[in-house]
């Protein structure tokens, strides 16, 4: 039996002057995820920062909070690393784009930014 590959998208998060900056497997601030089971790995690179207990909040197109999509699974690795497993087999609510905010804590203050996941349409 042949296994299927899981792509790992690595995203590094820095806090610079009170602004969250992303680098890694991004294109114009977006994470493009292929069909299938995919893994997005978030790692903080700024010393003294950590993720709160629930660092991700999914958002609708207006920026209002919504429930975590059923195609996503959040896994905490430690205070500065999280993984997001995306089961990209169907489009989320008829759309292939997911918006979410990521929260980071530094010096007792919470900072938030909004990356976007773009899920390629599932293979037919």
C-alpha positions as CSV (number, residue, x, y, z in Angstrom):
1,X,0.0,0.0,0.0
2,X,1.4,3.4,-1.0
3,X,1.1,6.2,1.5
4,X,0.1,9.7,0.7
5,X,2.4,12.7,1.3
6,X,1.6,15.4,3.9
7,X,3.0,18.8,3.0
8,X,4.4,20.8,5.9
9,X,4.1,24.5,5.6
10,X,6.5,26.3,8.0
11,X,5.5,29.8,9.2
12,X,7.8,31.8,11.5
13,X,6.2,34.6,13.5
14,X,8.2,37.6,14.8
15,X,7.1,40.5,16.9
16,X,8.8,43.7,15.6
17,X,7.9,47.0,17.2
18,X,4.5,45.8,18.3
19,X,3.7,44.3,14.9
20,X,3.4,40.6,14.1
21,X,5.4,39.7,11.0
22,X,5.2,36.3,9.2
23,X,7.8,34.6,7.1
24,X,8.2,31.2,5.6
25,X,5.8,29.4,3.3
26,X,3.6,32.4,2.5
27,X,2.7,34.3,-0.7
28,X,1.6,37.9,0.0
29,X,0.6,37.1,3.5
30,X,-1.4,34.0,2.5
31,X,-0.8,30.3,3.0
32,X,-1.7,28.3,-0.1
33,X,-2.6,24.8,1.0
34,X,-2.9,21.9,-1.5
35,X,-5.7,19.3,-1.4
36,X,-5.4,16.4,1.1
37,X,-4.2,16.4,4.7
38,X,-1.7,19.3,5.2
39,X,0.2,20.6,8.2
40,X,0.9,24.2,8.9
41,X,3.6,24.7,11.6
42,X,3.7,28.0,13.4
43,X,6.9,28.9,15.4
44,X,7.6,32.1,17.3
45,X,11.1,33.5,16.7
46,X,11.1,36.5,19.1
47,X,12.5,35.9,22.5
48,X,10.1,36.5,25.3
49,X,7.0,35.9,23.2
50,X,4.6,33.0,23.6
51,X,1.2,31.8,22.3
52,X,-1.8,32.1,24.6
53,X,-3.8,29.0,25.2
54,X,-6.1,29.6,22.2
55,X,-4.0,31.6,19.7
56,X,-6.3,31.2,16.6
57,X,-9.6,32.8,15.9
58,X,-11.3,32.1,12.6
59,X,-13.0,35.1,11.0
60,X,-15.7,35.7,8.3
61,X,-15.1,38.1,5.4
62,X,-16.1,41.0,7.6
63,X,-13.6,40.1,10.3
64,X,-16.2,38.8,12.7
65,X,-15.4,35.7,14.8
66,X,-16.7,32.4,13.6
67,X,-16.4,28.8,14.9
68,X,-13.3,26.8,14.0
69,X,-13.9,25.0,10.7
70,X,-14.4,21.3,10.9
71,X,-11.6,20.8,8.4
72,X,-9.0,22.2,10.8
73,X,-7.4,20.7,13.9
74,X,-5.2,22.8,16.2
75,X,-2.3,21.1,18.1
76,X,-0.2,22.8,20.7
77,X,3.4,21.7,20.7
78,X,4.7,24.1,23.4
79,X,4.5,27.8,24.3
80,X,6.1,28.9,21.1
81,X,4.9,26.3,18.6
82,X,1.5,25.3,17.3
83,X,0.4,23.1,14.4
84,X,-2.7,23.4,12.3
85,X,-3.8,20.3,10.5
86,X,-5.9,21.1,7.5
87,X,-8.1,18.3,6.1
88,X,-8.5,19.9,2.7
89,X,-11.0,17.4,1.1
90,X,-13.9,19.8,0.7
91,X,-14.2,23.5,0.4
92,X,-15.0,25.3,3.6
93,X,-18.5,26.8,3.6
94,X,-18.5,26.8,-0.2
95,X,-15.3,29.0,-0.3
96,X,-11.7,28.0,-0.5
97,X,-10.4,30.8,1.7
98,X,-10.2,30.7,5.4
99,X,-9.3,33.8,7.5
100,X,-8.1,33.7,11.0
101,X,-6.2,35.8,13.5
102,X,-3.1,34.7,15.4
103,X,-2.5,36.0,18.9
104,X,1.0,36.4,20.5
105,X,1.8,37.5,24.0
106,X,4.8,39.6,25.0
107,X,5.4,41.6,28.1
108,X,1.9,40.9,29.3
109,X,0.4,42.5,26.2
110,X,-1.5,40.5,23.5
111,X,-0.8,41.2,19.8
112,X,-3.0,40.0,17.0
113,X,-2.6,39.6,13.2
114,X,-4.6,38.1,10.4
115,X,-3.1,35.6,8.0
116,X,-5.2,33.8,5.4
117,X,-5.2,30.2,4.3
118,X,-6.1,29.5,0.7
119,X,-7.2,25.9,0.2
120,X,-6.8,24.6,-3.4
121,X,-10.0,22.9,-4.6
122,X,-10.1,19.2,-3.8
123,X,-9.0,16.7,-6.5
124,X,-11.9,15.1,-8.3
